[in-house]
Amino acid sequence: MEKLDPKTRLINALTGQPVDMAPAVSVTQTAIVELMEMTGAAWPEAHTNAEKMATLAVASHEQGGLEAVRYPFCLTVLAEAMGCEVNMGTNNRQPSVTDHPYKSGIDGLQAPENLAETGRVPIVLETAKIVREMVGEDIPIIAGMEGPVTLASDLASVKKFMKWSIKKPDDFEAILDFATDACIEYASLLLDSGVDMICVADPVASPDLMDPSTFDSILKSRLIRFADNIDCVKILHVCGNVEPILDMMADCKFEGLSIEEKVPDLKAAKETVKGRATLVGNISSPFVILAGTPDDVKENVRKALDGGIDVVAPGCGIAPNSPLENVKALVEGRDEYYL
């Protein structure tokens, strides 16, 4: 098979079409301190400046070798625009939600009048245009965003959100619908800005936090509604060991499912989603990319490919203190696998 350009390779891999080799990308957070120092585009400023955001995002491709550009670097852009207070973090700590507009209840749920001009949203939209000018048409641009479950928990606070799931089911579903509508609107803006695909990270949907029966009966339908309304290749990332919900995730109409190394049997996972979704991952971010050696990364890439992974990628966001040589090893390990 002739060599594919990176965008075609990634789209084909995620949609189950033939590829010359598995793509090597990150669909989750990519920025590391080493690249911040190399480019002069550092957190927290790179969260609020489109030029710096683009420069840092592209560095993971140009210096790290990853075959896609993935941005922004947190899961708080939409949450902030919807009224959450956010701490912008440091050069090695991501922004985090610190206060929640609906922690007292769902009365007064109200979306911004113009989301495209609210908070950091216009900065993220502008970044896509800058990135495209920097990398051209053959490198895929992946926009990351919080999913509806995580956004709903940010709006209410995780504690209240979990409590409502049991004691106030109507409020629970109402804020989920409100969050899903916001996610659809934001994702549509991202597509209009020129990104190629969207990765929805929904860590609060994890079996570590929500019962799998709740995922099946309530959460899944919101993810399906999102997928039905967003016309591009989509990846769903849920943290933790998602084996108990993987079959349900495969019904959510996302082309790719991003999984961590915590999923115990990759071949079984591959069989579970067969024909409905492809698998992305599952190289350990904390134990291999952060704490391991390049040889450790390459060995884990080999195991992932042997297990049937469709897209080689970190299992979760790359830790900011990860060494650049280990990011490069992700691609080098993939290359060596096909020699």
C-alpha positions in Angstrom: 0.0 0.0 0.0 1.3 3.4 -0.8 2.2 5.8 2.0 -0.7 7.9 3.2 -0.5 11.5 4.4 -1.1 11.8 8.2 -4.7 13.2 7.9 -5.8 10.4 5.6 -4.1 7.8 7.7 -5.8 9.0 10.9 -9.2 9.3 9.4 -8.9 5.9 7.7 -7.7 4.3 11.0 -10.5 5.8 13.0 -13.2 4.8 10.5 -11.9 1.2 10.0 -10.5 1.8 6.5 -7.2 0.4 5.3 -4.0 2.2 6.4 -0.3 1.8 5.6 0.5 1.7 9.3 -1.2 2.7 12.5 -1.2 6.5 13.2 0.9 7.7 16.1 -0.8 10.7 17.7 -2.3 12.0 20.9 -6.0 12.7 21.1 -5.6 14.0 24.6 -3.4 16.8 26.2 0.0 17.2 24.4 1.9 20.1 26.0 5.0 19.5 28.0 7.3 21.8 29.9 10.2 21.0 27.6 8.3 22.3 24.6 7.2 25.3 26.5 10.8 26.2 27.2 11.8 25.4 23.6 9.2 27.6 22.0 8.6 30.3 24.6 4.9 29.5 24.6 4.2 28.4 28.1 1.3 27.8 30.4 -0.7 29.6 31.7 -0.3 32.3 29.0 -0.7 29.7 26.2 -4.3 29.0 27.5 -5.3 32.6 26.7 -3.2 33.6 23.7 -4.1 32.2 20.3 -0.6 32.6 18.9 1.1 30.9 21.8 -1.6 28.2 22.0 -1.0 27.4 18.3 2.8 27.5 18.7 2.8 25.1 21.6 0.3 22.7 20.1 2.2 22.5 16.8 5.5 21.9 18.7 4.2 18.4 19.7 4.0 17.7 16.0 7.1 19.4 14.7 9.4 18.6 17.7 7.7 15.5 19.1 6.8 13.9 15.8 3.2 13.3 16.7 1.2 13.0 13.5 -1.6 15.4 14.5 -2.0 18.7 16.2 -4.2 18.5 19.3 -5.4 21.5 21.2 -6.3 23.2 23.6 -4.6 21.9 26.8 -7.4 21.6 29.3 -11.1 20.7 29.9 -12.2 24.0 31.2 -12.8 26.3 28.1 -16.5 25.5 27.7 -17.1 25.2 31.5 -15.7 28.7 32.0 -17.8 30.1 29.2 -20.9 28.5 30.8 -20.2 30.3 34.1 -17.7 28.2 36.0 -14.8 29.9 37.8 -11.4 28.6 36.7 -7.9 28.6 38.2 -5.5 28.9 35.2 -2.8 26.8 36.8 0.9 27.0 36.3 3.5 25.9 33.7 3.0 22.2 34.8 -0.5 22.2 36.2 -3.6 22.5 34.0 -6.5 24.9 34.6 -9.2 23.5 36.9 -12.7 24.5 37.8 -12.9 26.1 41.2 -16.5 27.2 41.5 -19.8 26.1 40.0 -22.8 28.3 38.9 -25.5 25.8 39.7 -24.3 24.2 42.9 -27.5 25.4 44.6 -29.9 24.0 42.0 -30.9 24.2 38.4 -33.1 27.3 38.7 -32.0 29.9 36.2 -30.1 27.6 33.8 -29.0 30.0 31.1 -26.5 29.6 28.2 -24.4 32.6 26.9 -26.1 34.8 24.3 -23.1 34.3 22.0 -20.9 31.4 22.9 -18.5 32.2 20.1 -17.6 35.5 21.8 -17.6 34.2 25.4 -14.5 33.6 27.6 -11.7 31.8 25.9 -13.9 30.3 23.1 -12.9 32.9 20.5 -9.2 32.3 21.3 -9.6 28.5 20.7 -11.5 29.2 17.5 -8.7 31.6 16.3 -6.1 29.0 17.2 -7.5 26.6 14.6 -6.9 29.0 11.8 -3.4 29.8 12.9 -2.5 26.1 13.3 -3.9 25.4 9.8 -1.6 28.1 8.3 1.3 26.6 10.2 0.9 22.9 9.2 -1.1 22.9 6.0 -3.9 20.6 4.9 -2.2 17.2 5.4 -1.8 17.3 9.1 -5.0 16.6 11.1 -6.1 19.1 13.7 -7.9 17.6 16.7 -9.9 19.8 19.0 -10.4 18.5 22.5 -13.3 19.4 24.7 -15.2 18.4 27.8 -18.1 16.0 27.3 -21.6 16.5 28.5 -21.3 14.5 31.7 -18.2 16.2 32.8 -19.5 19.7 31.9 -22.7 19.0 33.8 -20.7 18.0 36.9 -18.6 21.2 36.5 -21.8 23.3 36.4 -23.3 21.7 39.5 -20.1 20.4 41.3 -19.2 16.7 41.2 -20.6 16.3 44.7 -24.0 17.7 43.8 -24.1 16.0 40.5 -23.6 12.6 42.0 -26.2 13.3 44.7 -28.7 14.5 42.2 -28.3 11.2 40.2 -29.8 9.5 43.2 -32.0 12.0 45.0 -33.0 14.5 42.3 -33.2 12.5 39.0 -35.1 15.3 37.2 -32.5 17.9 38.1 -29.8 15.4 37.1 -31.3 14.9 33.6 -32.1 18.5 33.2 -28.5 19.7 33.7 -27.3 16.9 31.5 -29.5 18.1 28.7 -28.4 21.6 29.3 -24.7 20.5 29.1 -25.3 18.4 26.0 -26.8 21.3 24.2 -23.8 23.5 25.1 -21.4 20.8 24.0 -23.1 20.5 20.6 -23.0 24.3 20.1 -19.3 24.5 21.0 -18.4 21.5 18.9 -20.2 23.1 15.9 -18.2 26.3 16.4 -15.0 24.2 16.5 -15.9 22.5 13.2 -16.7 25.9 11.6 -13.2 27.1 12.7 -11.6 24.4 10.6 -10.6 21.5 12.8 -10.7 18.0 11.3 -12.0 16.0 14.2 -13.1 16.4 17.8 -12.1 14.4 20.9 -14.7 14.5 23.7 -13.1 13.7 27.0 -15.7 12.7 29.6 -13.8 11.5 32.7 -16.8 11.9 35.0 -18.6 9.2 32.9 -16.0 6.7 34.1 -17.2 3.6 36.1 -14.8 4.9 38.8 -17.5 7.7 39.4 -20.8 6.7 37.8 -22.4 3.3 37.9 -22.4 1.5 34.6 -26.2 1.1 34.8 -26.5 4.9 34.9 -24.2 5.1 31.8 -26.5 2.7 30.0 -29.8 4.2 31.0 -29.0 8.0 31.1 -25.5 9.0 30.0 -25.3 7.1 26.8 -28.3 8.8 25.2 -26.7 12.2 25.7 -23.5 11.1 24.0 -25.4 9.6 21.1 -27.3 12.9 20.7 -24.0 14.8 20.6 -22.6 12.4 18.0 -25.7 12.6 15.9 -25.4 16.4 15.7 -21.7 16.7 15.0 -20.7 15.7 11.5 -17.0 14.8 11.7 -14.8 12.0 12.9 -15.2 11.9 16.6 -13.2 10.3 19.5 -14.7 9.6 22.9 -12.2 9.4 25.8 -13.3 8.1 29.2 -10.7 7.6 32.0 -10.1 4.5 34.1 -10.9 0.9 33.4 -13.9 1.3 31.1 -14.3 -2.4 30.5 -17.7 -2.4 32.3 -19.0 0.2 29.9 -17.0 -0.4 26.7 -19.8 -2.2 24.9 -22.1 0.8 25.7 -19.4 3.3 24.6 -19.3 1.5 21.3 -23.0 2.3 20.8 -22.4 6.0 21.2 -21.7 6.6 17.5 -18.1 7.9 18.0 -15.7 6.5 15.4 -12.9 6.1 17.9 -12.8 5.2 21.6 -9.7 6.3 23.5 -8.8 4.0 26.4 -6.2 3.8 29.1 -3.8 1.0 29.9 -6.2 0.2 32.8 -8.4 -1.8 30.4 -7.0 -5.2 31.2 -7.4 -7.1 27.9 -6.9 -5.2 24.7 -7.7 -8.1 22.4 -11.0 -8.6 24.3 -11.7 -4.9 24.1 -11.1 -5.0 20.4 -13.6 -7.8 20.0 -16.2 -6.0 22.1 -16.2 -2.9 19.9 -15.7 -4.7 16.6 -17.6 -3.2 13.7 -18.9 -0.3 15.8 -15.8 1.7 16.8 -12.0 1.7 16.6 -9.6 1.8 19.6 -7.2 4.6 20.4 -4.4 4.4 23.1 -3.4 2.8 25.3 0.2 3.8 26.3 0.3 4.7 30.0 0.8 8.4 30.4 1.9 8.4 34.1 3.9 5.1 34.2 5.5 4.9 30.8 5.5 8.3 29.0 6.2 10.3 32.2 8.2 7.8 34.3 9.6 5.4 31.8 12.4 5.3 29.2 12.2 5.5 25.5 12.7 1.8 25.4 9.7 1.3 27.8 7.6 3.5 25.5 8.6 1.4 22.4 7.9 -1.8 24.2 4.4 -0.7 25.2 3.7 0.5 21.6 4.6 -2.9 20.4 2.3 -4.6 22.9 -0.5 -2.2 21.9 -0.1 -2.9 18.2 0.1 -6.6 18.9 -3.1 -6.3 20.9 -4.9 -4.7 17.9 -4.9 -1.0 18.8 -6.0 1.0 15.7 -4.3 4.3 16.7 -1.2 4.5 18.9 -1.6 7.2 21.5 -1.2 8.0 25.1 -3.9 6.4 27.3 -4.7 9.8 28.8 -3.3 13.4 28.7 0.5 13.6 28.5 1.8 14.8 31.9 3.5 18.2 31.5 6.8 17.0 33.0 7.1 14.1 30.6 10.4 14.1 28.7 10.3 15.0 25.0 12.4 11.9 24.1 9.5 9.7 25.4 7.0 11.5 23.2 9.3 11.0 20.2 9.6 7.3 21.2 5.8 6.9 20.7 6.3 7.5 17.0 9.7 5.8 16.8 8.2 2.7 18.4 5.4 2.7 15.8 7.9 3.1 13.0 10.1 0.3 14.2 7.1 -2.0 14.5 6.6 -1.8 10.8 10.2 -2.3 9.7 
